[in-house]
């Protein structure tokens, strides 16, 4: 039995994901109560602290890419259950719930598009699908996107929102760390630019592999980025962690990422990077 199987393609992202239904929403960062429409018209930013609320995949594509330029690939890949895994429910049943919820077979979307006229290959994690966890299909689709980027000699942009490896696939999920890291190495060897965009949250085995291997690593403001959660780390080292630990600003200060870019400036920033990196290619 394979790690993934073919499945009938399903409808793409079903519309834009609302943060909270109603007129008002509570910011999880500053705890302020803000007007929903004000958040929506401002790139899903909190008007009080500029916390970046979650975006759906369709909203992320609309934010980053030129209108109607995105062409999705490999929509028919879907996960199998080679381990016959059961926790509180069988893995196959859990998959069906998320497939119906998102209209997708798994949590990775790949394709090609344009950023202000510049072509690139794009991969996007869908956090709504099991927390954007990286299972065999997610890893396989990243590698297939890299293969296409290498063939076309187009830069690769990976937009990361993930809780880490998918425990329901066990070692097969952990293998994706090495598999995707090897794909990143192929990009580096071929001198094909790789931009990694880290959003809130980026954690676990995804952080420990493909997410941190870009030629340029960008993060959105206040994004949580790390491996284990802060509570686990504090219990392990028996110490209090520094203020702001695992926030994008802390990682920038300590040299773990290259830049923090707010949503209104992301497309222009990526366009500048594409022009600069292409000139070095």
N, C-alpha and C positions, 0 to 999 in steps of 0.2 A: 504493500500500500504506500502511496506517495505521501509527501508532506502537504501537498495541495492538489486540488482537483479542478477540473473545468466545471463551470456552473452557468446556467443561463444568465445573461446580463440583466441587471435590474436598473430601474430608473435612477438617474443621478440625483445628487443632493436635492432633496425635496424642499426647495425654497430656503429662505434665510432663517437662521435660528434666532428667535427672540431671547433676550437675556432673561427677562421676567415679564410675565403678562401683567398689564395694568399700566397706570400712569406714572408710577414711581418705582425706583429700584434702589436697593441699598448697596453701596460700594463695599466690597469685601476688604478693601485696603484701608480707606480712611473712615469707614462706617457712616459716611454721609448719605443722606437721603436725597437723591437727585431725580430730576425729571427725565422720564424714559426717552421722550422725543429729543431732548437736548443731547443725550448720550448717542442716540441713533444717528443724528445728523453730524456728529463730530467724531467719525471714525470709531465709534464705540469706546470713546475715552470718557473717564469721569471728569466732569467740568471743575471739580474741586481739587483733585490731586493728580489727574491725568493717568490714573490706573487704566490699564488696557483690558477691557472686558473681552471675553472669548469671542472669536469669530467662527462662523461655520466655514466649511471648505469653499462653498460658493462665494461667500463674502471675501474670503482670503484671495481667491482668484481674481475677483473684481477689483480688490485693492491693489494687487501687485501687477497684473497683466493688462495689456491693451484690450479694449472691448472686443469680444467675439474672436479673440486670437487663440484661445486655449483649445487644443485638441487632445482628448483623453485617450490613453492606450490601455490595453490589457484589462478590460473591465470584466472579463469572464473568469478570472482566477478567483477561486474560493478555497478556504481552508478545509482540510480533511481532519480526521480525529484518529491518527495512528496509535495513540496511547489508550484510547477508550477512556479518557479522563472523566472522573466524576468528583465534584466537590459538593456544594450544596445542591447542584443539579448537573446533569450530564453536559459536557462541553458542547455537544451538537445542539442541545436545546438552547444553551446560552447564545450560541452563534445565531440561531434563528431569531432570537429576540432582537439582537443588535442589527441583523440584516433587515428585519422589518422596520426597525426604528430609524435607520439611516438610509435605507434604500440602496445600500452598497453591500458587496460581498465580503469586504474586509476593510481595514483601517488605513490603507495607503492608496493615494490617487496619484497617478503619474501621467505625464503628457508633455506636450510642447506648446510654447506660446511666445509672445513678444513683450518686451519691456521697452516702451517708447521706440518701437521699431526694431529692437535688437532681439534676435532669436535666442532661445535657451530651452533646455529641458528642465522640467519641474517635477519634484515629488513633494507631496503634502500629506502629513499625518492627519487623520481624522480622530480627534480626541473623543468624539461621541461614540466611536466604535471601541468598546472595551478599554477606554482610557488611552487610546492611541498606542496600545501595547504592540510590541514587535514580535509577531509570530512568523511562521515560515512564509506565508504569502507576502507579508509586509517586506521581509528581507528579500524575497525573490523579486518583487516589483521594483525595489530600489536598485537591485543589480541589473535588471532589464533596462531600467531608465538610464543607468550608467553606460550600459552597452550601446544604447542608441546615441547618447551624448558623444561617446567615443567615435562611433561611426560617422556622425554628422559633423564632428569637431565643434559642437556647440557647448557653451558653458552649462553647468549643472547647478540648479538651485534646489536645496532641500529645506522645506519649512517644517520645523519640528515642534510638535506638541504631544508629549508622550509620558506615560507613567513608567515606562521601562519594558523589560521582557515580559512575554505572556506566559504566566506560570502554567496555564492549562496545556501547553505544548512541551513543557519540561526542557530537556536537553536540546530538542529541536529548535526551541526558541533561542536558547543561549548560543547555539551555533550561528545564528544570524549576526551576532556581534562580529565574529571573525569573518563571516562571508561579506558583510557590508564594508568592514574595514579593508578587506582585500579589494573591493570595488573602488573605494576611495584611493587606494594605492595605485590602481590602474589609471585613474584620472591624473594623479600627480606625475606618474611616469610618462604619460602622453602629453603632459603640460596642457591639459584641458581644465580650465578654471572650475573650481568648486566653491560655491558660496553656501554657507550654512546659516540659516535664520532661526534662532532659538526663541520660542514664545513660551508663555506661562501655561502649564509647567513643562519642564524638560528634565526627566529623571531616569534613574536606573541604568539598565544595560544600553539604552539608546545614548545616554550621555557618555557612557564608558566606551562607546564605539563610534559610529558614523557621525553623530552630532558634533563632536569636537574635532573632526578631522578636515574641516574645510580650509581652503587657502585663506579665506576671510570668514571670520565668525562674528555675526551680528546678533544682537539680542534686542528685544523690545524692552522698554523701561519697566523696572520692577519685576521682571520675569523671575520666577523661581527656577533655578538651574542647579542640579546636583546629582549625586548618586543615591545614597541613602538619605532618608528624611532626618531633619535636625534632632528630633527626639531620640531616634535610634543612635545617632552619633554621640549625643550627650550621655546616654546611658552606657555607651561603650567606652568613652574616654573619661567619664566621670568629671566632666568640666562643662561650664557654661560656654556656649558658643558666642562669638563676637556679634555685636549689633549688626543687623542686616545680612548676616551670613546666608549664602546661597541666593541672594538677590543679584540681579544682573550688575548693579552698581558695584557690589563687593567684588564680583568676578572681574570686572573691568579694572578696578583698582589693583588687583593682584595678578593681572596679566593673563587671565584665563580666556578672555574674549577680546576681540579687537575694537568693537564699537557698540554703542547703544544708540538706536535710531527709533524715534517715535513714528507711529504709523503714517502721519501726513507726509513724511519725508522718505518713506521706504522705497517707493518706486523710483524716485529720482536718484536715491543713493545707489540702488542696485544698477540703474542705468549707467551711472558714473563708473562703478566698479567694472561693469561689463566692457565699457570702452577702454578703461585702463588695462584690465587683464588681457583683453583681446590684442592690445598693442604689444604686450609682452609675450604673446603666444607664438 
